[in-house]
């Protein structure tokens, strides 16, 4: 789901406050967080072996310049410049989906 950057940071702060660990990824001018599906079925495991990954959700926002964190009140949301080629490709794809 696409967010404005401030709303993405606020949503991440809520997730952190609920006890969920969270680090935003950054690549290709996009900040994003993905939640993978657990590999708890044979079908998902087979798909993973074929190189296909399924995510339960992905939230993202345009963030043209890299920053190591986003500040929300007392919270610092960490942002990792992601070197992973798969996640860089995902970020490039998400960038083509931006509505604004």
OpenMM code with the backbone's topology and positions (N, CA, C; nanometers):
from openmm import Vec3, app, unit

residues = "UNK UNK UNK UNK UNK UNK UNK UNK UNK UNK UNK UNK UNK UNK UNK UNK UNK UNK UNK UNK UNK UNK UNK UNK UNK UNK UNK UNK UNK UNK UNK UNK UNK UNK UNK UNK UNK UNK UNK UNK UNK UNK UNK UNK UNK UNK UNK UNK UNK UNK UNK UNK UNK UNK UNK UNK UNK UNK UNK UNK UNK UNK UNK UNK UNK UNK UNK UNK UNK UNK UNK UNK UNK UNK UNK UNK UNK UNK UNK UNK UNK UNK UNK UNK UNK UNK UNK UNK UNK UNK UNK UNK UNK UNK UNK UNK UNK UNK UNK UNK".split()
positions = [
    Vec3(0.0845, -0.1157, 0.0000),
    Vec3(0.0000, 0.0000, 0.0000),
    Vec3(0.0897, 0.1229, 0.0000),
    Vec3(0.0587, 0.2170, -0.0871),
    Vec3(0.1378, 0.3389, -0.0962),
    Vec3(0.0963, 0.4384, 0.0114),
    Vec3(0.1942, 0.5017, 0.0717),
    Vec3(0.1733, 0.6044, 0.1730),
    Vec3(0.2520, 0.7291, 0.1355),
    Vec3(0.2157, 0.8406, 0.1938),
    Vec3(0.3017, 0.9587, 0.1959),
    Vec3(0.4096, 0.9264, 0.2994),
    Vec3(0.5307, 0.9770, 0.2816),
    Vec3(0.6438, 0.9373, 0.3661),
    Vec3(0.6161, 0.9574, 0.5148),
    Vec3(0.5577, 1.0684, 0.5523),
    Vec3(0.5280, 1.0944, 0.6945),
    Vec3(0.4316, 0.9884, 0.7492),
    Vec3(0.3290, 0.9535, 0.6708),
    Vec3(0.2321, 0.8513, 0.7148),
    Vec3(0.2976, 0.7134, 0.7244),
    Vec3(0.3895, 0.6847, 0.6327),
    Vec3(0.4621, 0.5579, 0.6409),
    Vec3(0.5407, 0.5514, 0.7712),
    Vec3(0.6097, 0.6597, 0.8047),
    Vec3(0.6872, 0.6645, 0.9291),
    Vec3(0.5956, 0.6497, 1.0505),
    Vec3(0.4805, 0.7158, 1.0492),
    Vec3(0.3860, 0.7049, 1.1615),
    Vec3(0.3323, 0.5629, 1.1744),
    Vec3(0.3030, 0.4987, 1.0626),
    Vec3(0.2556, 0.3601, 1.0652),
    Vec3(0.3638, 0.2684, 1.1217),
    Vec3(0.4875, 0.2908, 1.0812),
    Vec3(0.5988, 0.2109, 1.1336),
    Vec3(0.6160, 0.2322, 1.2835),
    Vec3(0.5982, 0.3556, 1.3297),
    Vec3(0.6078, 0.3840, 1.4735),
    Vec3(0.5007, 0.3068, 1.5499),
    Vec3(0.3797, 0.2995, 1.4952),
    Vec3(0.2726, 0.2214, 1.5598),
    Vec3(0.3102, 0.0738, 1.5670),
    Vec3(0.3674, 0.0213, 1.4602),
    Vec3(0.4097, -0.1185, 1.4609),
    Vec3(0.5187, -0.1420, 1.5653),
    Vec3(0.6136, -0.0496, 1.5751),
    Vec3(0.7180, -0.0609, 1.6776),
    Vec3(0.6583, -0.0544, 1.8177),
    Vec3(0.5623, 0.0363, 1.8373),
    Vec3(0.4982, 0.0491, 1.9685),
    Vec3(0.4227, -0.0770, 2.0077),
    Vec3(0.3755, -0.1532, 1.9081),
    Vec3(0.3036, -0.2771, 1.9383),
    Vec3(0.3996, -0.3931, 1.9646),
    Vec3(0.5304, -0.3648, 1.9574),
    Vec3(0.6288, -0.4675, 1.9896),
    Vec3(0.6860, -0.5397, 1.8691),
    Vec3(0.6477, -0.5000, 1.7504),
    Vec3(0.6998, -0.5654, 1.6304),
    Vec3(0.8313, -0.5003, 1.5881),
    Vec3(0.9348, -0.5785, 1.5686),
    Vec3(1.0598, -0.5201, 1.5186),
    Vec3(1.0405, -0.4742, 1.3747),
    Vec3(1.1007, -0.3623, 1.3407),
    Vec3(1.0791, -0.3081, 1.2072),
    Vec3(1.1980, -0.2233, 1.1635),
    Vec3(1.2447, -0.2490, 1.0444),
    Vec3(1.3456, -0.1663, 0.9788),
    Vec3(1.2949, -0.1416, 0.8380),
    Vec3(1.2901, -0.0158, 0.7982),
    Vec3(1.2520, 0.0158, 0.6611),
    Vec3(1.3696, -0.0128, 0.5683),
    Vec3(1.3393, -0.0606, 0.4508),
    Vec3(1.4398, -0.0743, 0.3460),
    Vec3(1.4317, 0.0483, 0.2572),
    Vec3(1.5450, 0.0859, 0.1990),
    Vec3(1.5474, 0.1959, 0.1030),
    Vec3(1.6294, 0.1541, -0.0176),
    Vec3(1.5726, 0.1767, -0.1351),
    Vec3(1.6433, 0.1534, -0.2611),
    Vec3(1.5677, 0.2267, -0.3703),
    Vec3(1.6390, 0.2728, -0.4708),
    Vec3(1.5775, 0.3336, -0.5892),
    Vec3(1.4814, 0.4479, -0.5566),
    Vec3(1.5063, 0.5193, -0.4466),
    Vec3(1.4204, 0.6313, -0.4103),
    Vec3(1.2900, 0.5919, -0.3436),
    Vec3(1.2829, 0.4687, -0.2929),
    Vec3(1.1621, 0.4170, -0.2279),
    Vec3(1.1981, 0.3636, -0.0894),
    Vec3(1.1198, 0.4039, 0.0110),
    Vec3(1.1290, 0.3450, 0.1451),
    Vec3(1.0152, 0.2440, 0.1551),
    Vec3(1.0453, 0.1240, 0.2044),
    Vec3(0.9399, 0.0225, 0.2109),
    Vec3(0.9667, -0.0793, 0.3213),
    Vec3(0.8591, -0.1444, 0.3599),
    Vec3(0.8659, -0.2539, 0.4573),
    Vec3(0.7777, -0.3658, 0.4047),
    Vec3(0.8302, -0.4861, 0.4045),
    Vec3(0.7515, -0.6002, 0.3575),
    Vec3(0.7367, -0.7030, 0.4690),
    Vec3(0.6255, -0.7722, 0.4641),
    Vec3(0.5965, -0.8786, 0.5603),
    Vec3(0.5839, -1.0092, 0.4823),
    Vec3(0.6856, -1.0951, 0.4872),
    Vec3(0.6781, -1.2196, 0.4104),
    Vec3(0.5771, -1.3173, 0.4701),
    Vec3(0.5225, -1.3999, 0.3831),
    Vec3(0.4384, -1.5092, 0.4310),
    Vec3(0.5297, -1.6170, 0.4888),
    Vec3(0.4899, -1.6784, 0.5991),
    Vec3(0.5730, -1.7861, 0.6546),
    Vec3(0.5716, -1.9070, 0.5605),
    Vec3(0.6817, -1.9776, 0.5577),
    Vec3(0.6914, -2.0967, 0.4724),
    Vec3(0.6320, -2.2163, 0.5463),
    Vec3(0.5027, -2.2078, 0.5752),
    Vec3(0.4387, -2.3115, 0.6568),
    Vec3(0.3495, -2.4057, 0.5764),
    Vec3(0.3569, -2.3969, 0.4440),
    Vec3(0.2853, -2.4942, 0.3615),
    Vec3(0.3823, -2.5498, 0.2577),
    Vec3(0.3517, -2.6689, 0.2105),
    Vec3(0.4372, -2.7300, 0.1086),
    Vec3(0.4375, -2.6467, -0.0190),
    Vec3(0.3224, -2.5903, -0.0529),
    Vec3(0.3137, -2.5097, -0.1752),
    Vec3(0.4022, -2.3849, -0.1666),
    Vec3(0.3978, -2.3141, -0.0543),
    Vec3(0.4832, -2.1959, -0.0390),
    Vec3(0.6309, -2.2342, -0.0412),
    Vec3(0.6640, -2.3454, 0.0184),
    Vec3(0.8025, -2.3920, 0.0172),
    Vec3(0.8461, -2.4271, -0.1248),
    Vec3(0.7585, -2.4940, -0.2010),
    Vec3(0.7899, -2.5263, -0.3407),
    Vec3(0.8108, -2.3996, -0.4228),
    Vec3(0.7235, -2.3017, -0.4030),
    Vec3(0.7358, -2.1754, -0.4762),
    Vec3(0.8677, -2.1060, -0.4417),
    Vec3(0.9055, -2.1090, -0.3161),
    Vec3(1.0324, -2.0477, -0.2742),
    Vec3(1.1506, -2.1176, -0.3415),
    Vec3(1.1432, -2.2498, -0.3507),
    Vec3(1.2491, -2.3263, -0.4161),
    Vec3(1.2584, -2.2904, -0.5647),
    Vec3(1.1465, -2.2465, -0.6226),
    Vec3(1.1442, -2.2037, -0.7638),
    Vec3(1.1859, -2.0579, -0.7795),
    Vec3(1.2161, -1.9926, -0.6676),
    Vec3(1.2601, -1.8536, -0.6738),
    Vec3(1.1489, -1.7512, -0.6624),
    Vec3(1.0299, -1.7944, -0.6288),
    Vec3(0.9167, -1.7031, -0.6150),
    Vec3(0.8915, -1.6774, -0.4669),
    Vec3(0.8793, -1.5504, -0.4314),
    Vec3(0.8593, -1.5110, -0.2923),
    Vec3(0.7227, -1.4449, -0.2798),
    Vec3(0.6496, -1.4804, -0.1768),
    Vec3(0.5185, -1.4207, -0.1519),
    Vec3(0.5241, -1.3376, -0.0245),
    Vec3(0.4643, -1.2211, -0.0301),
    Vec3(0.4561, -1.1331, 0.0855),
    Vec3(0.3114, -1.1146, 0.1250),
    Vec3(0.2867, -1.1088, 0.2549),
    Vec3(0.1522, -1.0808, 0.3059),
    Vec3(0.1166, -0.9348, 0.2815),
    Vec3(0.2170, -0.8474, 0.2930),
    Vec3(0.1916, -0.7045, 0.2706),
    Vec3(0.3216, -0.6325, 0.2406),
    Vec3(0.3078, -0.5187, 0.1770),
    Vec3(0.4206, -0.4275, 0.1563),
    Vec3(0.3652, -0.2857, 0.1655),
    Vec3(0.4332, -0.2033, 0.2444),
    Vec3(0.3960, -0.0623, 0.2555),
    Vec3(0.5155, 0.0185, 0.2064),
    Vec3(0.4875, 0.1283, 0.1351),
    Vec3(0.5981, 0.2018, 0.0743),
    Vec3(0.5624, 0.3476, 0.0528),
    Vec3(0.6666, 0.4264, 0.0336),
    Vec3(0.6507, 0.5690, 0.0040),
    Vec3(0.7730, 0.6159, -0.0734),
    Vec3(0.7526, 0.7197, -0.1513),
    Vec3(0.8662, 0.7820, -0.2196),
    Vec3(0.9554, 0.8480, -0.1153),
    Vec3(1.0847, 0.8263, -0.1293),
    Vec3(1.1845, 0.8913, -0.0440),
    Vec3(1.3076, 0.9120, -0.1315),
    Vec3(1.3079, 1.0211, -0.2100),
    Vec3(1.4121, 1.0398, -0.3117),
    Vec3(1.5554, 1.0311, -0.2593),
    Vec3(1.5817, 1.0861, -0.1428),
    Vec3(1.7163, 1.0812, -0.0864),
    Vec3(1.7214, 0.9890, 0.0338),
    Vec3(1.8308, 0.9151, 0.0457),
    Vec3(1.8468, 0.8238, 0.1591),
    Vec3(1.8719, 0.9011, 0.2881),
    Vec3(1.8061, 0.8565, 0.3944),
    Vec3(1.8328, 0.9024, 0.5315),
    Vec3(1.8417, 0.7780, 0.6188),
    Vec3(1.9322, 0.7729, 0.7148),
    Vec3(1.9471, 0.6523, 0.7968),
    Vec3(1.8323, 0.6280, 0.8944),
    Vec3(1.7477, 0.7294, 0.9161),
    Vec3(1.6319, 0.7093, 1.0037),
    Vec3(1.5273, 0.8155, 0.9738),
    Vec3(1.4046, 0.7850, 1.0155),
    Vec3(1.2939, 0.8797, 1.0087),
    Vec3(1.2478, 0.9045, 1.1512),
    Vec3(1.2329, 1.0281, 1.1887),
    Vec3(1.1952, 1.0652, 1.3253),
    Vec3(1.0438, 1.0808, 1.3336),
    Vec3(0.9829, 1.0141, 1.4325),
    Vec3(0.8402, 1.0272, 1.4619),
    Vec3(0.8290, 1.0440, 1.6125),
    Vec3(0.8071, 1.1667, 1.6580),
    Vec3(0.8045, 1.1923, 1.8018),
    Vec3(0.9353, 1.1453, 1.8630),
    Vec3(0.9267, 1.0630, 1.9691),
    Vec3(1.0496, 1.0140, 2.0326),
    Vec3(1.1126, 0.8955, 1.9583),
    Vec3(1.0448, 0.8464, 1.8580),
    Vec3(1.0903, 0.7272, 1.7858),
    Vec3(1.1803, 0.7618, 1.6678),
    Vec3(1.2825, 0.6813, 1.6497),
    Vec3(1.3637, 0.6847, 1.5284),
    Vec3(1.3373, 0.5548, 1.4540),
    Vec3(1.2811, 0.5655, 1.3349),
    Vec3(1.2556, 0.4474, 1.2527),
    Vec3(1.3820, 0.4238, 1.1696),
    Vec3(1.4517, 0.3117, 1.1909),
    Vec3(1.5741, 0.2875, 1.1141),
    Vec3(1.5434, 0.2598, 0.9667),
    Vec3(1.6298, 0.3102, 0.8808),
    Vec3(1.6169, 0.2898, 0.7363),
    Vec3(1.7486, 0.2305, 0.6867),
    Vec3(1.7401, 0.1163, 0.6240),
    Vec3(1.8575, 0.0452, 0.5738),
    Vec3(1.8679, 0.0631, 0.4228),
    Vec3(1.9805, 0.1166, 0.3756),
    Vec3(2.0044, 0.1233, 0.2315),
    Vec3(2.0306, -0.0197, 0.1862),
    Vec3(1.9371, -0.0758, 0.1140),
    Vec3(1.9400, -0.2185, 0.0877),
    Vec3(2.0194, -0.2534, -0.0379),
    Vec3(2.1265, -0.3332, -0.0233),
    Vec3(2.2055, -0.3737, -0.1392),
    Vec3(2.1518, -0.4995, -0.2083),
    Vec3(2.0511, -0.5637, -0.1485),
    Vec3(1.9972, -0.6882, -0.2025),
    Vec3(1.9378, -0.6638, -0.3415),
    Vec3(1.9852, -0.7343, -0.4454),
    Vec3(1.9353, -0.7086, -0.5805),
    Vec3(1.7861, -0.7384, -0.5972),
    Vec3(1.7345, -0.8372, -0.5267),
    Vec3(1.5911, -0.8673, -0.5359),
    Vec3(1.5099, -0.7508, -0.4801),
    Vec3(1.5495, -0.7006, -0.3633),
    Vec3(1.4756, -0.5891, -0.3037),
    Vec3(1.4953, -0.4599, -0.3825),
    Vec3(1.6092, -0.4432, -0.4457),
    Vec3(1.6289, -0.3261, -0.5330),
    Vec3(1.5342, -0.3337, -0.6533),
    Vec3(1.5165, -0.4539, -0.7077),
    Vec3(1.4211, -0.4718, -0.8182),
    Vec3(1.2786, -0.4450, -0.7722),
    Vec3(1.2457, -0.4906, -0.6530),
    Vec3(1.1127, -0.4633, -0.5973),
    Vec3(1.0928, -0.3129, -0.5833),
    Vec3(1.1930, -0.2436, -0.5309),
    Vec3(1.1825, -0.0984, -0.5138),
    Vec3(1.1624, -0.0293, -0.6486),
    Vec3(1.2344, -0.0730, -0.7497),
    Vec3(1.2179, -0.0142, -0.8834),
    Vec3(1.0763, -0.0378, -0.9344),
    Vec3(1.0221, -0.1575, -0.9103),
    Vec3(0.8848, -0.1882, -0.9512),
    Vec3(0.7857, -0.1022, -0.8734),
    Vec3(0.8052, -0.0896, -0.7413),
    Vec3(0.7164, -0.0059, -0.6606),
    Vec3(0.7193, 0.1387, -0.7096),
    Vec3(0.8354, 0.1844, -0.7492),
    Vec3(0.8496, 0.3224, -0.7973),
    Vec3(0.7610, 0.3479, -0.9189),
    Vec3(0.7444, 0.2472, -1.0032),
    Vec3(0.6575, 0.2630, -1.1209),
    Vec3(0.5105, 0.2666, -1.0821),
    Vec3(0.4799, 0.2280, -0.9593),
    Vec3(0.3408, 0.2237, -0.9120),
    Vec3(0.3012, 0.3472, -0.8319),
    Vec3(0.3941, 0.4416, -0.8132),
    Vec3(0.3621, 0.5630, -0.7366),
    Vec3(0.2507, 0.6402, -0.8058),
    Vec3(0.1560, 0.6886, -0.7266),
    Vec3(0.0429, 0.7615, -0.7843),
    Vec3(0.0670, 0.9110, -0.7913),
    Vec3(0.1574, 0.9625, -0.7099),
    Vec3(0.1781, 1.1085, -0.7095),
    Vec3(0.3059, 1.1460, -0.7792),
] * unit.nanometer
topology = app.Topology()
chain = topology.addChain("A")
for resn in residues:
    res = topology.addResidue(resn, chain)
    for name in ("N", "CA", "C"):
        topology.addAtom(name, app.Element.getBySymbol(name[0]), res)
